[in-house]
Amino acid sequence: MASGVVDLRSDTVTKPSEAMRAAMAAAEVDDDVRGADPTARRFQEEMAAIMGKEAALFVPSGTMGNLVSVLAHCDVRGSEVILGDASHVHLYEAGGISTVGGVHPKTVRNNPNGTMDVDEIVAAIRHPDGALYHATTRLICLENTHGNCGGKCLSVEYTDKVGEIAKAHGLKLHIDGARIFNASVALGVPVDRLVKAADSVSVCLSKGLGAPVGSVIVGSKAFIDKARILRKTLGGGMRQVGVLCAAAHVAVRDTVFLDIVDSRISSDKLCQILNKRNVLANPRSSKSIRLVLHYQISDSHVQYALTCFEKAVEELLMGGTDEFEHLADGATKKSSGY
Ligand SMILES: *Cc1c(COP(=O)(O)O)cnc(C)c1O
């Protein structure tokens, strides 16, 4: 990130820090397809401990993490997974659970807060007794934080409740926890407690956590043993992967959508003005802008961005002000030390 630029487009834009590059250079590595890479092994053990699960597996992407998890839980043909209609797994993973895995998606409406109504989840469950006509539910997927719902956090109470439902019906629970650390920090709940009810969790390392590549999935030892074979099947067995594991790093922030309620302001215009002030953000729709915080965004970047937002809104509503030009120049200089 160029100094003085506040880049809120996504947390996937983070570049590896000096410390990460040094760790990559120094990493002790071996062939991880044989399970022999000591850096990968240590990292996986550490992630399993942090997440409160028996075992962990490094995967190249969050998409593969979710796919491998769904396939590990739904290893009988004719399986169905209950998942949110606005979920990442359903909308943004190229349909992999069906096209590659033969798993049937049963969508339940996502509420604006990222949950699915528990009554609707229960109503969607299909048991094997009528299997002549329908697929059999084997898995429920939650997403925490929920990206498409503006980074909303699912509470530990809600997660536990869905876990109880899953257990009562003999189903597994998977959490797409691409940004689960954001939820943990925002809710003030330790991450292992937050995902206690889940049989598996997939966590992105390259989002808010700022690592250059990869995700981890966690779960029981039996789940990870299955997942390792599926990862290999999908072409995700990696050799000296310790180089990537060494870069995985912890630093957490939040993900936000900004909704524009004033009809005189379009997200395109607002973004143009902000971009000129070195605050980078992308429109999500004509009335919504996506803002993503990550570990390379400092408190003073946030302060500067907030000031620019206020001034940009003023400018759009009243016509340009010289004061804004003035202030933005000063603030850019001030924030360029970060
Ligand atoms: C980014 C993301 C993923 C997938 O991660 P990739 O590494 O881009 O494949 C999965 N779920 C959510 C909620 C995400 O934001």
The ligand as a MOL file (V3000), in Angstrom:
LIG
                    3D

  0  0  0     0  0            999 V3000
M  V30 BEGIN CTAB
M  V30 COUNTS 15 15 0 0 0
M  V30 BEGIN ATOM
M  V30 1 C -13.2660 -14.9050 0.8290 0
M  V30 2 C -14.3170 -15.7850 1.3800 0
M  V30 3 C -14.3270 -17.1620 1.1210 0
M  V30 4 C -13.4000 -17.8510 0.1270 0
M  V30 5 O -12.1090 -17.5330 0.1810 0
M  V30 6 P -11.1480 -17.5690 -1.1090 0
M  V30 7 O -9.8290 -17.7020 -0.4460 0
M  V30 8 O -11.3400 -16.2870 -1.8270 0
M  V30 9 O -11.4930 -18.7500 -1.9160 0
M  V30 10 C -15.2990 -17.9280 1.7200 0
M  V30 11 N -16.2460 -17.3650 2.5030 0
M  V30 12 C -16.2760 -16.0540 2.7620 0
M  V30 13 C -17.3400 -15.5100 3.6410 0
M  V30 14 C -15.3170 -15.2120 2.2100 0
M  V30 15 O -15.3550 -13.9080 2.4550 0
M  V30 END ATOM
M  V30 BEGIN BOND
M  V30 1 1 1 2
M  V30 2 1 2 3
M  V30 3 2 2 14
M  V30 4 1 3 4
M  V30 5 2 3 10
M  V30 6 1 4 5
M  V30 7 1 5 6
M  V30 8 2 6 7
M  V30 9 1 6 8
M  V30 10 1 6 9
M  V30 11 1 10 11
M  V30 12 2 11 12
M  V30 13 1 12 13
M  V30 14 1 12 14
M  V30 15 1 14 15
M  V30 END BOND
M  V30 END CTAB
M  END
